[in-house]
Amino acid sequence: MSRLLLAFIILTLISCQEEKQDPTAYFGGEIVNPKANYVVLYHNEEVVDSAILDKDNRFMMKLDHLDEGLYNFKHYPEYQYVLIEKGDSILFRLNTLDFDGSLVFSGKGSVKNNFLIDMFLLDEDEKKLVYDYYRLEPDTFKHKMDSLQEMKLEQFDAFSQNFDISDRAKNIAKASIDYSHYVSFEHYPYMYKLNHGLKQAPEMPEDFYNYRNFIDYSGENKVYYKPYMDFMVMHLNNLSYGNCRKFCSEDEIIERTLHYHTHKLHLVDSLVKRQELKDNLYRNAAYSYMLRDHNLVNNEKFISAYNKVAHNQKHKKEINKLFENIKRLQSGNDLPEILLSSLKGDTVKISEIATKPSTSGTVFYFWSTNQKRHIIHINKRMLNLQKKFPSYQFVGINVDDIISPEEWQQIVHSNDLDLLSQYKAIDQETTSKKLIVNHLNKSIITDNQGRIVNAFANAYSTQDMEATMQHRENLK
């Protein structure tokens, strides 16, 4: 019996008549096998409260002057959503060995949250199925996807009819179904192109995007809700792609061009109604482009277009800082000064590590304890490169600043990472921003004086790695 059905049976025995609404809300829970000793609660990306787990791994937060809506709680490194409204007293229990799958809410306000987590888990279960559907022809794909959605909508109808919940809760519950469904349609042309080896995405049948007539461009109650934001990003990507095919050159990979990304800025400006949503989408578009294209001339044109439309000053400062960091990481410049910790516990400047006249240069690579498979693969890759290019030094940087030095050293030794030089970021945020570590496949290659050769190399790219190092070897 599903948890959702069980909740229906239990709660139908309880009167739907609520007592006078209390302006205060409570949020707490129990975490089995905790990964950290605290929980942080966020609303609209801002920290609302935090709590230390007690000896029984439990916590409780009292939320006065509540701003009703979607929150998310984070227990490092996992997070999940919770919808909190005035008068709620929401408790949860989960086991970090299966964070989402074991999550169950109880107390006043639990039924709407159990529905949301059930829809989330259902989407997770369907991902493999939907991935296979991407190979189908458009009409067949649409038929199968609509059947999946219809089953969820039946559950939503039962949920909304049997329980006395707010319009806000109904809106978000419906959105959890609709936008997870819509994003698969927006993703389909790209996946179809990939699966069938096409250069361009095909034109879709006339009724394929019928749901676009019902899109909420205001984002009410959903500006920070991932299913909705994932859809909006993919939707705008597709609209921008369509504009480029009609009005721009088709002789290049459209998604990588400056005009494709500036089209997105203009589309956000013209379609989206809520300024907060606009600014979040501008920010997403800026990161999407500037982390992909590091050509300074193009970056300057894009940042100029971005600054004309963006209103959020915090975001503008962040994006312009990203632009400055990209400029500092251009070939020929010195590495930005970063402090790292050695296995001996010493604090070392990254420039001191990179300045090694006896070598041909240095390759820096990155890893995190959250991605254990990556640790294995990246270390294997770097050891293979070291065999091919023994005149280079290879340096691993762990970007986690939350783990203890003892835990870090244990992971280094147990995974044989100490076969190469290893250091740990002292400040993860500073390291990630200055070196622009936006993914863990990134590598940085410097010469033996610590000057940048390529600060945006992909560790698994033959062109970025082997070809670059061989070229420098030939110059010796």
N, C-alpha and C positions, 0 to 999 in steps of 0.2 A: 504494500500500500504506500503510495507516494506521501511525502510529508505534507504536500498541499491538500490532498484529500483528507488526511488525518486532521489537519487544521480545520477544514470545513466541518467535519463531523463534531469535533470538540466545541468549536465556536458557535455552531448553530444551537447548542444547548444553553448558550449565554445570551441574555437579553441584549438587543442592539441599542437599547436606550442608554446613552452616556450621561454621567453626572456632569454638572456644570464644569466647563473646560478650565483646567488649571493652566495658568500661563507658564508654569515651570514644566520642564521635562527631565527625565532621568534616562541615562544610558550607561549600561554596564555589561559585564560578562565574565566568562571563565575561559581561559585558554589552556588547553592541554598540550604538553610538550612545547612550552613557549621558546621562541628563538631570541627574544629580548625580554627585558623586565618592565616594559612599558607599552602603552597604547596611546596613539595620537589621533585626535579627531579634527577633521578639516571641513571647512565650508567655503565653497568658491575659492579653493586653493589657499585659503588662509587658515592658520592654526587657531582652533577654537578653544581646545582644552587638551590636556594630557594627563595621564594617570599612571602611577607605578603599581604593578601587580603586587598583591599581598602574598602571604606565605602559602595561600591556597590557589595562587595564580588567578585571582579575581580582582576586579576593579569596579568603581562606580563613579559616574560624573553627574553632577547636578547642573542643569543648563537653565539659567535664569534669562529673562528677556530674549527668548528664543526667536531666531529668524527661521521660520519654518521652511522646510525643503529638503533637498538631497544633501547628505553629508557623506564623507567617506572616512572610515577609520583604518589606520595603518598600524600593523604589528610587523615590524621590519622582518623581511622585505616585502611582505604581502599586504594587500589592501582590499577592501570591499565597500560597497555602498550601503547606506542605511537612510531611510526616509524618516525624518523626525518632525513631529508636529506638536503643538502645545498640548500638554496633558499626557503625553506618552510616557510610559515607563517600560523601556525596551531593554531586555536582557538577551544575550546570545551565549552560545557555547560552541566552541570549535576545537578541532585538533589540528595542529600545524602540519601533521603528516598528510592531511588532505584538507587544506585550508578551506576551500570553497565547498567541497563535497560534504564536509562534516558540519558546516555552519547552519545552526538552527536558532531562530528567534523565539522568545516567549515574552509574555507580559502584554500590557496594553500598547497597541501599535505594532504588534508582531505579525499579524496576518498579512498586511500589505508588504512587509519586508520578506516574509517567507515566500510570497508570490513572486517578488522580484528575483530572489535567489533561485527559485525553481525555474524561472524563465531563463536566467543566466546559464544554469547547468544544462538545460535543454538545448540551448544554443551551442554550448561547448560539445555536447554529445553529437550534434548534427554537423559539426564542422567537417569531419571526414566525408560524410555523405554529400554535403554541398560541394566540397572540393572535387568529388567525382562528377557531380552534375555540370561543372564548368566545361566539361568536354562535349556536352550535348549541344544540339542545335537550339537556337533561341526559343522557338515555340515549345519544344519539349522541356527545356530548362524552366521556362515560365510556368508551365503546367505543374511540374513537380514542386517548385518553390511555393506556388500558391496553395497547394495541398498542405504543405507543412505549416504555412501561416494560418490556414483555416482551422487546423487542430488547436493551435494556440489561442486563436480568437474565441473558440468555444469555451476554453478554460477561463479566458478573461470575462466572458459574458456571465458564466456561473459565479465567478469571483465578485464581480461588480453588483450582481443582483442579490447575492446572499449575504453581503456584508455591508454594514453602514460605514462607508469610508468617504473621505473628502474628495472633491473634484480634483484637487491637486494629486492625490494618490491615484485616482483613476487615470488622469492624464499621463503620469509617469509610467504606470503599469502598462497602459496601451502603447506608449512610446517604446518601452522595452521590447515589445513584440514587433511593432511596425518598422522601427529604424534598423533593427538587426536584420530584418527581412529585406528592406530597401537597399542596404549596403551591399548585399550579395548581388543584386541586379546591377548596381553601379560598378562592382568589381568584375562582373561577367565579361564585358568586352575585352578587357586587358587579359584575363585568363584564357579566353577563347583564342585571342591572337597568339598568346604564348604556346598554348597546347597544339595549335595548328600551324605553327611556324610562319605566321604572317608578318609582313612588315608594318602594316597598319591595322588598327582595330576595325572590324567590319561595321557596316550600317545595320542598325537593329530594326526589326519590324515596327510598324507604326504604333501598335498598342503596347510595345514592350515596356515603355516608361510611363504608363498611365498613372502610376502612383505619384508622379511628380506634380499632378494637379492638386495633391493634398499635403504637400510639404509645408511644414510650419517654419517659415523663415524668421519668426520672431524669437524662437528658442525659449519661450516662457517655461520656467522651471527646469530647463534642460541644458542651459548654457555650459554646464560643467559635467554633463552626463556622457560618458564615453560612447555608448551606442549611437547617440544622436550626433556627437561631434565626429565620430568616425564616418558616419554617413555624410555629413555636410562637407567634410574634406574631400571624400571620394567623389561626391556629386559635383562639387566645384571643379575638381580635376577634370572630370569628363566634359563638363560644359566648356572649360577652357580648351581642352583638346579638340572639341568640335569646332570652336571658333578658329583655332589655328589651322585646321584642315581646310576651312572655307576661305580664310583670308590671308594665310601666311604660306611660306614655302613648305613643301612636303619632301624636300631633298635631304632632310636631316631627321634625327630622332627628336620628335616634337617635345617629349617630356623633359628634355635636357636644355631646352632653349630659353633664352631670356624672355622672348615675347610670350611664351606659354605661361610663365610665372607672372608676368605683368598683367596678362589677361585675367588671371585669377584675382589680382587686387581689384581690378575694375568690376569684375563680376560680384565680388563681395560688396563693394560699395553700392552697386545698383540693386542687388537682390535682397540683401539681408536688412532687416528692419531695426533690430535692437543693437545699439552701439556697443554694448559689452560683448555681444556675440561677434560683431564685426571685428573688434580689436583682437579677439582670440583667434579668429580666422586669418587676419592679417599676419599675426605673429606666427601662426602655423605655416603660412605661405612663405614667410621670410626664412624661417629655419629650413624648410623643405628645399628652397633654392640655394641659399648661401652655404649650406653644408654639402651641397653637391657640386656647385660651380665655384671655383676659387679664382677665377679670372677677375683681376681687380677692376678692369674697365667695365665689365658687365656688372660686377658687384656695385660699383659706384652708380651706375644707371638704375639698378634695382633699388638701392637704398634711397635714392632720390625720390623714386616713385612711391616707395613705402612711406617715407616721412610726410608726403603730401596728403595721404589718406588716413594714416593712423592717428588716433586721439589719445590712447592710453599712454601716459608719460612714462610709467614704469616699463611697459613693453618697449617703447621707443628707445629708452636708455639701454635696455637689455640687447636689442637688435643692433643698435649702433655700436655697442661694446663688442658684440660678435664680429662686426665688420672690422673694427680696429684690431681684434685678435687675429683675424684672417690675414690682415696686412702684415702683422708682425711675424707671421709664420711663412712668409714668402721665401723662396730659395735665395740663399746668400746671406740671410739675416742670422743673427745669433739666436739661440733658443731663449725663450722667456725664462726668467729666473724662477725656478720652482724648488722648494725644499722637500727632500725625501729622507726617509729613514732607512738605514742599512740593517743587515741582519745582526750586526754587532750592537745596534741601538744608537749609532752615531747619526747626527743630522748632516746631510750632505746636499750641496747645491747641484742641480742637474748639469750645470755648465762644467763643474769639476769632473763629473762622470764622463761627459762627452768629449772633453779635451784630452785626447790620448794620441800624441804624435806618433807613437810606435805602431798604431793601427791604421787601417785604411779608412776607418770611420766607425760609427756606432749605429746599431739598429735598436730602437726602443719599441717594445710591444707592451700590451696592457691586458690585465686579467682581473676577474672579480670572483670572490668566493661564492657568489650567487649562481654562477654558471660553471658547474663542475665539468661538464663535457667540453666546454670551451677550453678550460685549463689543460686538459689532456691534449686536445688537438693543436692548440697554439704552441704548446711546449714542443710537441713532436715536429711541427713545422719549423720552428726556430732552430732546433737541433739539426735538422736536415740542412737548413741554410748555412749553419755554422760549419758543417762538413764541406759544403761547396765553397764557402768563402771564409776560411780560417783566419784571414788577416783582419776581419771585422770583429768587434765585440758586440755581443747581444745582451740586452738589458731588459728584464721584465719589471714592470711597475704594477703593483697591486693598487687599485684605485679605491679600495674600501678604507675609510678612516674610522669606521664604527667598530671594527674588530680589534681585539687586543694584540699587542706585539707577539705575545706567546702563541695565540691562536694562529696568527699569520705565519709565524716561523714553523709551527707544526704542519700547516698545509704545504708550505714550501718544501719541507723535508719529505713528507709522506708522498708527494707527487713528483719527486726528483726534480723540482724546479731549480734546485741549487746547482744543477749541472751548468746553469747559466747564471750570470749576475742577477741578483734580485734586490729590489727596493720597494718601499711602501710609501704611498702618498700620505703626507702629514695632514693635508687639508684637501679632501676629495673635490669639493666644489671649485676651489682655486685651480687645482691641477686640471680638472676636466675643462674648465672654461678657457684657461690660458693656452692649453695644448689642444683644445677642441676635440676632446675624446668623446665623440658622439656615438661611437660603436666600438666594440672590443676587437674588431678585425683591423682596426687602425694601427699603422706603424709610422714611426718617424725615423728617417735616415739622415744622419749628419756626417760631415767630413771629420777628419781627425783633429780639427781645431774647434769643433763644436758648432760650426756653421751649418745651417739647414740646407739639405740637398732636396728632400721631399718630405714635407710635414703632413701630407695627406695620402700616404701610401696605403694600399690594401695589402694586408699581410699575406693573403693567398693569391695575389696577382703576380703572375710571372713578369709582366711588363713593369709593374711598380717595383718589384723586389729584385729578382735575378738580373733583369736587364739594366736596372739602375746601378746595382753594385758591380756588375761586370764592366759597365762603361767606365766607372771610376777606377776600377782595377787597370783598365787599358790605358788610362791617363797617367798612371805612375811611371 
